[in-house]
Amino acid sequence: MAEPTAHPDVARLVAQFDELAVPTYDTVSVPHARALLDGVLRLQHPATPVAGVRDVLLPGDAGLLPARVYHPSPDEQPPLVLYLHGGGFVLGGLKAADRPCRALAAASGCVVVSLDYRRAPETRFPGPLLDCVAAARALAADPAAVGGDPAQALVLVGDSAGGNLAAATALELRDSPGAVRAQVLVYPCLHPALDTPYASYRRRADGPLMTARELAWFWDLYLPSPAAGRDPRAAPVLAEDLSGLPPTTIVTAELDPLRDEALHYAARLAEAGVAVEETTYAGAAHGFWWMDAALSQAAELTELLAATCAGGAGPTWSAQA
């Protein structure tokens, strides 16, 4: 089998990063890493107009949390999406995710709620997850509070670390049948970097755009101890029973160290009787959805996410080479 090659957009961006000597996250402090991530705004298209955008507070595990509601048609009650941002549990937030969320709300016609859950290392596992579960329960109980359709369950969407939190939240909400209509996991991290069994971690250890060393740095900041990484709430792929989960869409990037664990999770979900659809973006690198001005595949992904959020996940799964 031929070695996959980077999409031309990815190759150009890597060359730009190399020319500018952009450091990797694991080589700088947490505040510096957060500032680097905020720089992603320079790689995003201008903000998509959305009819209604407002900041609200939602219940978290230890108090109220900031959230931002993107409502494409405030006079109507469209389906509701809870979006959990990526950033390795350490980075990211409402600012970095603002433009992707605007684009998703406009393309899908759904109400998108972006949650500012607490981040590591200030709040380690399970705090960020408990925040997401509390907010999801509140939104599922009263979608109309943010302008969503009270007759439809919510859709969970998360990318990278947010994909981990979305998957773990779906597992936690199995005790509330009908709360979640679908889950959408975009290049999710589902297993700690320490002692990972997945070959893509070795094949793609140096990226592009995300390295195994950076992933290990994120996990070290998130977990209070290595033993916590064996908890399925931290590593959803380790859950013994995946039955009863909602229809699932999983998106992977071909050149991502995390690809194999996402494919494994998709296969396990299918074995458990869960409807799963998996899409791999050829030549893509981790994190590409947040960089739509530099990486053209981001727009394609927005359309896929929009269709999924509006209509639910598809019924089939197949690993794409």
C-alpha positions, 0 to 999 in steps of 0.5 A: 500500500502506498504511503499517503501523502499530505493534501497540498493545503496541508503541505503548504501550511506545514512549510509556512509553520516551518519557515516561521519556526512555530513551536509545538505546544509541548515545548512551551508553557501553558499560557504560551500554548493558549496564545498560540492556539488563539492565533488560529483566528488568522487561519479562519475565514471572516465570521459567518453572519448568524441571525442571533448570537448571545452569551449565556450561563449554563450549569456546570459541575461546580457552578455556572459556565459561560456558553455562546448560543448561535441561533440561525432563525430566532423566530423558530425552534430548530434542532439543538446542537451542543458543541464541545471544543477541542484543544487537548483539554488545555487550550481553546474556548469560545473565542477560537471556536466562534467562527467554526460554530457560526459556520456550522449554525448557518449551514445546518440551520440548527441552534449551536451552543458552544460550551466553555467547560473548565480546562486543565491543568487548573481543572483536571479529569473528571472536572471538564467532563462533569461540566459537559454532562451537567450542561448537556443534561440541562439543555436536553431537559429544556431545549427551548431555553436556548431557542431549540426544538423541545420535541427533538433530543440534542446532538453532541458534537466535539472535535479532538479533546471535545470529541473525547468529552462528547463520547464520554458525555454520551456514555454518561447520558445513557441513563437518560433515554432520548436525551441525545439524538446523535453524537458527532466525533471529529478526529477524537482522542479516545485513549491516553497517549501513554502506552497507546496500542494504536499504530497511527501514533507511531506512523504519525508521531511527527505529525503533520500539525499534531505530534505524539509528543504534544498529545502526551503533553495534553494528556499529562496535563488532563489526567490527575494520575496515569491510573485515571487513564484507565477510567472509561470516562477519560478513555471512552474506547476502553468502555466495556459496553457501548450498546445503547449509544445514539447514532454516531458519526466519526470523522478522521484525518488520514495523517492524524496520530489519533486516526486508529483509535477513532476507527477502532471506536467506530468498529466497536460501536458497530459491533455493539449495534450502534448505527455508525458512519465514518468518514476519513479525509484523505491527506488531512491533518489533525485540527483542520476544521478550525483552519478553513482559510488555509485548509479547503477540506474544512469547508467540506467538513462543515457541510458534512457536519451540517447535514448530520446535525440537521438530520442525524447520523447515517446507518453504516460504517466502513473503514476507508483506507 
